[in-house]
């Protein structure tokens, strides 16, 4: 590369020297969308290996390239502005998904192929017909641009990456040979303003009684598992529950990629580390859970247990680290306990299944199940306590549950929240900690 020139790749992080033309988001206003796509493709492919003179103002350079390409075409000012934004996004942003990343209404972005891009808004998946990539190589270049500041790379030798972007969003990318369809991107957006328990009540995720009980459970230092399927809102709920922890406590959070954002001051956040090019240096969730016990924690929060670390988490809960919280991928409370059993067996310890169940029953106080319903809304469908054994299996007793009756004419889920009138066993454990503000939910006996 010549010393007095800058490549387009180097220009990605150059500060813009002129304001960007106002974004055009309504793609349907253009009469010849195919023409604009063709022009965009020609300009981008022409710019990929082109060098930009250092003394050239970037927006002038873009305009010159546009002028050279559209010569002979009669474009309106609006179409030209749209074309400029597309090219500017290639240089200063992340290609076609630049504006999706900044749209606060979008919670997830899924790129399945150059012309198959889905977004999630309010729990609903929508195919975005307004944007596209040029080809698979264009997707891979965008992945590389996203993960380069993280010190990560993706290629045939390392065809998968799972990491956290600089804004806190989580990116998962897979390319061939692992993905037979071509490069795939999944980005779960980070919300700058985290939801509160009041927000969940307002949108119907749970009831005020359920919210008060969960708050008292956290303050009363119950050990809690939040379970649910993919995209059900487990991490969001865990974030909200963590807000009830006293600011006087020392909290250790352990995650693959930091998605927990606690408001307390005394928080130590630990993240796992994947292997390097020499396939060493890996630090797992289990390693971090073990190490956290030496860090004098008042609370241990594990973003998600899904392997051998389950035994170490249960061990921590059974040895005085009350008030620990974690999430677990499962289809319901009973499935969560079954998965915990399997995970403990994965630890390689020769422990009878009966002993494992007794260990789980003595460690876990309540299991909270959250689901994404058919209409895209999230509901806390069950809050259950572990209530001894029945035929050598752990018995679950529901305290609250959501029962679906059907769907309304608009497709919304129709149902009701139910509360069992019997005072739960954990009530005594909560009140023993001096938490007495839920006395009115159940009659004390």
N, C-alpha and C positions, 0 to 999 in steps of 0.2 A: 504494500500500500504506500502511496506517495505521502511524504511528510506533510504537505500543505493541504491535504484533503481528508475529509471524513466520510466514512462509508455510511450507508443507510442504517446498518445495524448499530454503529456507534452513535448515530443520531437519535436513537430511541430515547435516550435520557437527556438530550439537549433541551434546555428550557425554551419554550416557545417565545419568539421575539415579537409576535403580533397576536392580537386576540383571535380566537377561533370563531369562525362564522357560526351564528346560532344553529343549533342542531335541528335537522329535519327528521322527525321521527315517524311521520305518517307517510309510509312508502307508497301507499295506494294512490297518492295524488299525482304520480307520474304516469304519463301516457305510455311511454315506452320503457318499461322497467328492464327488459332484456338488454336494450341498448346501453343503459347505464351500467348494468352488470358487466357487459362486454368491455366497455370503456374502463371500468374500474380494474378489471382483470389485466388489460393491456398495460395500464399505468403501473400497477403493482409489480407485474412481472418485469417491466422495464426498469423499475427502481431497485429491485432486489440486490443486484451486484453493482449498482451505480455508485460512484463516489460523489460526495457533495463538497464543493469548495468551502474552505473554512470561512472565507469572507462573504459567503452567500447567506442571506437571510432565508431561513428555512421556508417560511410561507411563500416567499418569492420563488424559491426553487420549485415548490409544489405547483404553484400557478403556471410556471413555465412548462412543466411536464404536462399539465392538463391542457394548456394551449396547444402544445405540439401534437397531442393525441386526438383532440376533438376538432382539429382543423377540418373544415368541410362539413361539420355537423352543426345544426342550428339548435343549440340548447338554450333554454330559458335561464334567467338568473337563479331561479330556485333550483333547477336541475344542476347547475354548475356549483351552487353552494353545497348541495347534497354530495356531489362528487368530491368536492374539496374536503368535506368532513370525513368521507370514507378513507381518503388517502391520508389525511391528518391522523386519523385513528391508527392507521398502519404504522406511522412513524412515531407518534407521541403516546399512543395508547396500546391496546391489545386487539387490534384488528376489528373484525365485525362485532365482537362481544363487548367492546369498550363501553358503550352506553348501557348495556345490560348490567355490567358490574357496578355502575353508579346509580342505577335505578333502585331506590329504597323499597319499592313495592315488590321487587323480585327477590324471592328467598332462595331459589336454586336455578342453576343454569346447567343444561345437559346438551353437549354436542355429540351426536351419534354418528354423523357423517357431514360432509360439506353442505348438504342441503337439508339436513334433518337436525334442527336445533329446537329444543324444548325449554320452556321456563316454567317456574312454579310461582303462582300468585294466589295468595289466600288459600293455599292448600290444593289448588287446581292446576293440573298440568295443561299447558297450552303450547301448541306448535307455533313457533314464530316464523311466519312465512316471509317476513320483511328483510331478513338477513341471511347471508350464506357465506361460506368460504369458497375459495377458488378450487381447491383440490385438497388431498390428504396432506401434501407437503405444507400447504398454507396453515392447516391445523397444527401440525408439528412445530412450525416456526412460532406460532402463537403460544403453544405450551412452553417452548424454550424461553420465550420472552417473559412469561409469567413466573417461571421457576428459577431463572438465572439469578435474580437478586437474593434468592434463598440459598445459593450455593449448591443447587441441585442440577442434575442433568438428566436427559432422557434420550436413549438411543437403543440400538439393537442389543447391546450388552446390558443396558439398564432400562428395560421397556415399561417400567411401571414406577410411578411416583405418587406419594401421598404425603401432603405437607400443608403448612399453613401459610397463606399469603401475608403480605406485610400489613394489610388492614384487618387481619384476624380471620378472614374467610378461609375455608378449607378447600383445597384442590386435590382431586384424584384424577390422574391421567394414565391411560394405558394405550400402548401402540403395538403394532405387529412386532414379533410374531404372537404375542399373547392375545391381542385382539384380532380376530380373523376378519372383522368388518372394516378395519382401518383404525386410525387414531380416535380415541374417545376421551372427552373431558367432562368431569362432573365437578361443579363448584357450588358449595353450600355457603351462602352469603353470611357474613357477620353483621349482626344488627348493632348499630352504635347505641341505640336506646333499648336496653333489655326490658322485656315485659316484667310487670309486677304481678303479685297475686291478685290485686284489684283488676288488672287487665284480664286475667283468666276468668275471674268471676263475671266481668262485664260481657265477655264473648261467649259465656256459657260452657267453659271447659270444666268448671266445677262449681259447687255451691258455697255460700258463705260459711256454712257449718263445716264443710270439708276443708276449706281454707284455714279456718281457725284450728281445726284438729291437727292439720299438717304443721302449722306454725308452732303449736304447743308441743308436737312430737319432736320437732327439731330443737326447740328450746329445752325440752325435757331429755335431750340426749338419747333418743331412740336410734337404733341402727336401722337404716332405711335403704331398701332397694327400690329403684324406679325402673320398671320394665316396660317394654313395648316394642313394636316393630320399627323398621327403617322409616325415618321421617315422621315418627309419631310425636316428637316433641320432648323426648327424654332429657336431652341436655338443657333445653330451655327450662323445663320444670326443675331440674337439679340446680340450675342457676338461681331460680327463684327461691327454692328451699334453703339454699346456702345463705341467702340474705337475712335469714332469721338467726344465724349464728352470732353470738355475742362478739363485739369488737375486741373484748378483752382476751379472746382465745387465740391460740396459735394454730393456724390452719395450713395443712400441707395438701396441695392438689397434685394429682398424678394423671397424666394424659399422654396419648400418642401425639395429638396436636392440640394446642391450647384453645379450648372453646369455652372454658369456664372463666367468667369475668366477675370475680368477687369484689364487693365494695369495701370490705374490711381492709384495714391497714396492714395487719400482721398476717400476711399470706405469703407462703413460699410455693411457687409453681414449678413443678418438675415435668420435663418432657422426655419421652423416649428418644433413642437415637438409632437410626438404621445402620447397617454395615457400610463400610467404605469400599473403595475399589478392591482392596485386598481381602474383603469379606470378613473383616474383624472390626472391633470397636462397638458392636451392638450393645445397647442398653435397653432392656425390656421393661414392661410394666412391672413384672415380678421383681426385677432388680430394684426398681424404685420403691416399691411397697416395702421390701425388706429394709432398704436404706432409711426410709421415712421413720421407721420405728426408733432409729437412733437420733432423730432430730427433735425429740421432745414435743411431739404433736399433741394438741388438745383434740383436734379433729383431723381425720384423713378422708379426703374426697378423691375417689378414683373415677375418672371420666367414664370408663366402661370396662368391666371385667369380662373376659372372653377366653381365658386360658388358665394356665397353671397358677397365675397370681390369685385366683379365687381362694385357694387354701390359705395363702398368706394374709389376704384381706380378712377372712373369717378368723384367723388366728389373732389378728390385731383386735378385732371386735371382741374376742373372748378373753383378752388379756388386759382389759381396762381402758381400751380406746373407744369409749362409748360415744355415740353421736356421729359415727362414721356414715357416709353416704356414698352410693355408687349407682350406676345404671347397668342394665343388662338387657341384651337383645333377646326377647322372648315373646310368645303369643298370648301370655296370660300369667297370672301369679303362680299357678301350679307348674306350668312349663318353666317358669323362672327357677323354681326350686329343683326341678329335674335337671335343668342345665347346670345349676350349681353343683349338684352331685357329680355330673359328668366331668366338670372342670376340675374338681378336687381329685377325681380318679386320674386325670391327666398329669397330676403333679408327680406321679410315680411312686407315691407312698402306699405301702401295703396296709390299707385300712379297710376293715369290714364296712359294707354299705350301711349297716345299722349304726355304726359309730359315726360315719359321715353325716347321716341324718340328724343324729343327736347333736353333733357339732354345729350344724346349720341352725337347728332349732334353738340352741342356746345363744347363738350369735345374732341372728336377725330378729328384729321386733316386728316390723311391718313391711309389706310389699305394696307398692303403688303401681297400678297398671294404667298406662295412657295409650290411647289409640287414635289414629286418624280415621275418621268415619268416611262413609261413601261420598258425603258431600264436601269432603276436604277439611272439615272442622275437626279440631282435636277435643277429645273428652277424656277425663279421668274416669275410667269405667269401673275401677275397683280400688278400694283401700282395704287391705286384709291384714290381720294379725296372725302370727303363728301360735296355734293353740294346742300344743301337745301332739300326741300321736294317736292314730287310728289304724289298727291292723298293721303296725310297724311302719306306717307312712306318716309324714308330717301332715298335720291337720291345719287347714287354713280356715279362718273364720272371717267372713266379710263384715266390715264395719259400715262402709258405704258402697253403693254400686250404681251404675247407670244401666237402665234397661231400655233397649230400642224397641219401639212399637211398630215402626214402619217408616215410610217416607211421605213428605207432604207433596202437594201438587207441583211445587217448584223444585222438588228433588232434595229438599233439606231433610236431615234425619229428625224423626219425631220420636221422642222418648222422655223418660223421667228419671231423676235421681232418687234413690231410696236410701234411708238410713235405718239400720237395725237398732231397735230400742234398748237392747241389752248392753249394759256398760261393758266396754272391752277390757280385757285383762291389763292392757298397757296403760289404762287410765291411772292405776295406782302408781306405776313407775313414773308417769309424768308428774303427778301431784307430789310424789316424794322428792322431786327436784324443786318444789316450791312454785310450780306452774298451776295456778288455780283459776285461770280465767276461762275455762271451758266447763265449769261446773254445771252450767245451765243446759248443756247439750244432752247430758244424761243425768238422771236422778242418782245421787250418790247414796249408797246403802252401806 
